[in-house]
Amino acid sequence: MHAQMMKLSMILLPLLASNGILSNASPISSNGGHSDSNDGSFDLLLTWSPFGFLGNVSIGTPPQTVTSFVDWTWIGQYAFTTTCHGNPERTLDCFAKDQAIFNQSRSHTFRNESASYPSRTWNPNHFFFYEDLSVDYASDIETIGPSSTRLTIQAADLHFNLTDAPYPFAGVYGLSPVFKGDNDGLQTLGGYNDSLVRGDLSWYDIEFFPEVNVVDFVYEPALYNYWTLNLTKLSLGDKTQALNESTGAGAIFDHASYGRGAPLSVNAYAELIAETAATPITLDSPPNNGNQSFYKVDCSTTADFPPIRYQFQGHERLWEITPSNYVEKLGDLCILNVRTLGDGDFIAGNFGETFAKDKYVVFDFEKNKVGLADLSW
């Protein structure tokens, strides 16, 4: 399937339901969002972009459509506003003239929540890297499908120039887990679409994994709210690969640009390169944004490549990425689409688009669990 034709159906569920589950299946096609009157869930159609998957929510009264980058590794609803350098009248000093934003002054239900939540800045961060990610806290009515509720919003206050070109979105819809003691976040509640699940769901407890802020998503102040499982086994076919014994091994679920590529350690990648007789290549447009080198393989031999297998703490099952899913076809070239983090043995990896191509992934916010199943096509 061509990547730009990929659709991802995510069950974004009524915000006031009695349990807390979010699920996604990738890739499947859909004609648009719809509600399931039997379980109260809502299917929100997401479209692919180079940044990740985008979906439409509405914020404010009257409602303003805010196309949002749907991010498994961010907490809450972030929105570009008119504010630039602390001044809501200086919008074009920070944004391109065609940039879509949420205009807070046009919503009569918008509330400044600075008395409850002080403004915050992250530097570094994984949105603007070494430019300040600064937010003021507010609240407003957010609507997804048939459900509306008042949510805390991270209202952007830019302090640098983004005027070169507009982003294809106006906000970030964060779906990372919320741990006990957190005082801001977004809970999306409801059920999942069992017609897309083949067999049983396997449920896994998520874990606190501080190494994520060292080798993966580096924020200051640090963020640790991730759908992270303990990886207990990694293998290339039947050949077991070493895991880092001092830090443990974290499997972080992230479907956007950082979730592209099969997650491997540096050492396991070297073994895969040797086993597939891969040769180095320089690419203008590589299949993922990792810092590792890329390698091409003989397209006629890929059926003989080993599957990459992962086991997570809680179940004996091994979950595979098949060669057809980790070998990326770029024109006449076949490229190993692998992404590595850290050095040596496996410390952490991002499990996203490449891992989830034939799987159904469920996030249970109430119990802080990840569910995995085979996808029913």
N, C-alpha and C positions, 0 to 999 in steps of 0.2 A: 504494500500500500504506500502510495506517495505521501510523504509526511504532511504536505500542505492540505491534503484532502482528509486528514484524520479528524474525526469528531470524538469527543469524550463526553459521555453522559454521566453526570454527577447528580446524585440524589441529594438535593439541598432541601432540608426538611422543615416542616412548620416550626416556627421559632418558639412556640408555646406548648409543644407536645409533651408527653409524659416521660419519654426516654430520650437518650441522646446519641444518635448514630448518624454518621455521614458515610456514604459509600460512593465508589466510583468504579466503572468498568472501562477499560481502554484497550483497543479502540472499538467503538461501535458507532453506528450511524443513527441519527434521529432526525425527525422533521421539525422538532422544536420542543419547547418546554411544555409539560403537561402535568396535571395533578392526578393522583390516584385516590379516588374517593374511598377506597377500601382501607388503606392504611394511613391516609393523610399526608403522604409524601409528595414531593414535587420534583420532576425531572427538569433540570436546567441544562439546556444545550450549551456546550462550551466549544469555542472555535480556536484553532491552533494559531499561534503567532511565534515569531522567533524568541520572544521573552518567555512564553509559556501559554497556557490556556486562558482564554478570556470569556467572561460571562457578563450579562447585563443585570444589574440590580437598580433599584430606584431609591433615592434619598430625598427627604424633605417634603414640604407641603406648600404649594403643589409639587408633585413628585418630579424629580429630575433624574433622567436615566444616567447612570454612572457605570460605564463599561469598566469592569474591574479585572485585574490580573488575579486569578484564583491561586492562592499560595498556601501550600500545606505547611510552610515553615514561618509563617508570620501570624501574630496575634491581632485579631480585631479588624475593623474596617478603616483603612487609610484612604484619604481622599485629597486630591489636589484641590485647593481652594483659591480664592482670589488673592490671598495674603502672600506678600513678597517683602522680605526684610522687615517683617512686623507690621506692614501697612497694607490693608485690603485694597487700597487705591493704586498700588504699584504693580499690578499683575503682569503687565507686559515687560517689566524690567527683568522678570525671571522666566516667563514662559513664551514659547512661540505663539504667534497670533492665532494659529489654528488649533492650539492645544485645547482639548475638552477638559473642563473643570466642573466641580460642584460649586455653584455660586451660593454661598451661605446666606447672603443678604436677601436672596429671593425666596427663602423658606421662612414662613412665619412660625414654624415649630422648632427652629434651630435654637439651641441653648448653649451658652458658654458654660463649661463645667470646670473652669480653672480653679474655682474655690475648692473643689473636691480633688482634682488631679492636676498637679503642677505640670507645666510644659516640660518636655523631655527632648534631649538630643543624643543621638548615637553617632560616634565617630571613632573607629571605622564602622562600616555597616555594609550590608550586601545589596543595597539599592544604589547608593551613590558613592560607595567605597570611602574615599577620604574627603568627601564633601559632607557637611553636616546633614544628617537626617533629623530634622527638627519638627516637632508636632505640638500643637495646642489641643487640649482635650475639650470635646464638645459632645452634644448628643442631638439626635434627630430621629425621625421616623424612617426606618428602612423597610422596604418591601421586596420580597422574593416570592414570585408566583402569587399564591393566594394569601400569604401571611405577611403581616406587618407588625412591627414592634419598635419601641424606642431603644436605640442602641448608643453606646458610647462610641464616638468617632475620633480617630486621630486626624485632626485637621492640619494639613501641611502648612508650614510657614517656611518657604524657601529662602535661602540666604546665598544663592549662587545662580549662575546664568544657565538656563536650559532653553535658550531662544533659538538654537540652531535648527531644531526639528521637533515636531510634536511626537509624544508617545502615543501608541495606539490605544491607550487606556487612560482613565481619569482617576483610578484608585486601585487599591489592593484589598482583596477580600481574603482575610487571613483565617486559616482553618487549623492552626496548630493547637495542640492540647493545652488545657488550662489546669495547672496544678494547684493543690491546696495552698492558700496564702497569696495567690496572685490577685491583684485588685483591678485588673482591667483585662478584657478579653472578649471573645465572641463565641457564643455557644449556638450551634445549629442543631436543631432537635428533630427527631422523627424516627424513620425506619429505613429499610433498604428494599431494593427490587429483587425479590427472590426468583423471578423468572429468568434473571441473568446469571444465576448461580447454578453451577453443575456440581452435584455432590454436596458434601457438607462443608460448612465454614469451619476453619481452624482458628481459634482465638488465642491471642498472645498478649501478655501484659507488657505495657511500655515501661521503659527504664530511664532513669536519670543518667545521662552520659556526659560528664563535663568536658571530655576531650573534644566534643563537637565544636567548642568555641576556640580550639587550638588549631585543628587541622581542616575544618570544614567551613562553618559560618562564623566569622570572627566579628564580634560586636563589642563595643565599649560604650556603656556598661554591657556586660555579657547577657546573652539570652540562652536559655536552656530548654525552651518549650518546643520539643520535637517529638514526632511519632517515631520513637527509637526502640528497636528490639535488640536483644542480645543475640549476636550471631554465634552459633556454637559449632558450625562446620562449614567449610568452603572447599569445593573440589572441582577439578577439571576432569569431567568424566568420573572415573573411579579413583583418581589421584588426589588425595587429600592435600590441601595447602595449609600452611601454618597461619595461625592467628597470633596477634600480639599478646603475649602473656602478661605484660606489665600493666597495660591499659584496658585489656579486654577488647572486644570487637563490637562496634555499633553499626546497626543497619538503620539509616535515617531515611524515612520516606519523604521524597520530594519529587513531584512530577514535572516541575518546570525545567528551565535550561540546565540547572545543576543536577537534574535527575536523568539526563540523557547519557547513554553509555552504560555498558554492563559494569557494575562496581567490582573492581579487583584490587588486590594489593600490588605494589610494584613488583614483588617477587613472583606472584602468580601470573602477572601480565608477561613477564619475561619468559616464563615456562610456556604460556600459550603462544607467544611469538615463535618459540623454538618448535613447538609441536605442530604448528600450522605452516611452517616454513615461510613466515611473513618477512617482508623486506620493508625498510623505512621509506616513507614518502612525505613530502611537504605539501600541505593542502591549503588553498586560499580560503575554503569554507569547510572546515572540519565538522564531523557529525556531533561533536560535543565540545564544551568549553573548558575541559580539563587541561592541566599543564603538561601532561605526558605527551610523548611523541606518538605519531600515528604510523600504522603499518598496513601495507596492502597484501592481499593474498590472491592465489590463483582461484578465480571464480568457479572453475570446474571441479575443485576439490572440497568445497565447503561442506558438502553433505557428510563428509567423513570427520569433520571437526568434533571435538568433545562438547557436550552440553556443560554449561557452568551451573553448579548446584550449590544451593544454600540451605542450611538448616538453622532454625531459630529456636531459642529456648522456650520450651513448653510443649513441643511436639517433635516426633521423630521424622516427620515427613520432610523430604527434600524437594525444594522448589527450583525449577530449572529455567535458565534462559537458553533456548535452543540456538544452534548456529544460524538458523535463518533469521533470528531476531537480534543477534549481536554482530552479524556481518552486514554492513551497510553498503548498499549498491549506489555508487555515485557515478552516473554515466556508465562507462565501460569498466570502471574500477570497483573492486570489492575491498572494503576497508574494515579492519577490526574496530568496532565501535565500543571501546573500553575506556573507562574513566578511573583514574587512580587518585588516592589521597594519601598523604604521609609518605613514609619511607619503609622499605623492608616488608615485614609481614603485615597482615591485614589489621588496620586500626579502625577505620570507618569507611563507609561507602554510602552513596545516595541511591536509593531504590525508587526509580520513577518510571518514565515512559518506556525505557527498554525492558525493565523487569516486568512491567504491568501489561504488556501487549496482549497476553493471553490469560490474564488473571483478573479476578474481581477483588477489590480492596475495600474494606469497610473500616471506618473510624468510629469507635464508640466513645463519645465524649463523657458520658455519665460514668463509665467504668474504666476509662483510660486504657482501652484495649484496641488492638488492630486485628481485624478478621481477614483471612485470606481464603480464597476458593478458586477453583477453575472457572473460567468464564464460559457461559453457555452462549455460543454464537447464534 
